[in-house]
Amino acid sequence: MNCCGSTGSCTADNIILMGKAQILSSMMEIGVVPVVRTSSAESAIRSIEAIHRGGIRAAEITMTVPGALKALEKVADQFGDSIVLGAGTVLDPETARACMLAGAQFFVTPALNIATIEMAQRYSKPIMPGALTPTEVVTAWQAGADVVKVFPASAVGGAKYIKALKGPFPQIEMIPTGGVNLDTTADFLRAGACAVAVGGELIDALTIKEGKYEIFEERARQYLEIVRKTRAEMTSKAAAG
């Protein structure tokens, strides 16, 4: 999937100016969607600053973060067109609309809510509803999901489950979350995931409590290197037949 113009490159300078397809393409090119679920808006912002320094130009602030809307506004204002910013744990269309006004460019839901998908479609914003079973995955896709978030992936087999789903549903883009870490990211990509969503394995409470945000910066680099290396191997293998 590549909708970033004739050069095929999604740069930070044009993210805000992109349409829906370009935002999705940029996220998939990055390959990692950090799920920022912290105990305060301040720690969410500082965490995003760290992963941004580490090279990940995308982030999802969950609505479980106290002051999440203010955090969205602050990040959108601070980083402007150098980040793809999303809202996570969006439970209903009203919340999706509020997040949109606060600066969110894409939405992620923990479960399947058709009305929320319709809201995102109305404003041409990418949405990734949560689904688990084959029936839920297809229902989400038929309702207009741009990508289906398979959650919780680790509870049902991890990468093997993604591979099993991609067999009958090769046309449905999937991003797994739950059980995604430095050891499993490559497996999920090889299984057919278009990207991975990483929560506590990237941004954890203990590191925040200790104020060691530089650790997030280094982890971000590690995740990006795994994505780069794995995709290069997959391309090489495909070319070799």
PyMOL commands that set and color helices and strands:
alter all, ss='L'
color gray80, all
select helices_A, chain A and resi 12-14+20-30+41-53+68-82+93-102+114-122+134-143+153-156+159-166+185-191+205-210+214-240
alter helices_A, ss='H'
color red, helices_A
select strands_A, chain A and resi 32-36+58-62+84-88+106-108+127-128+130-131+148-150+174-176+196-198
alter strands_A, ss='S'
color yellow, strands_A
deselect
rebuild
show_as cartoon
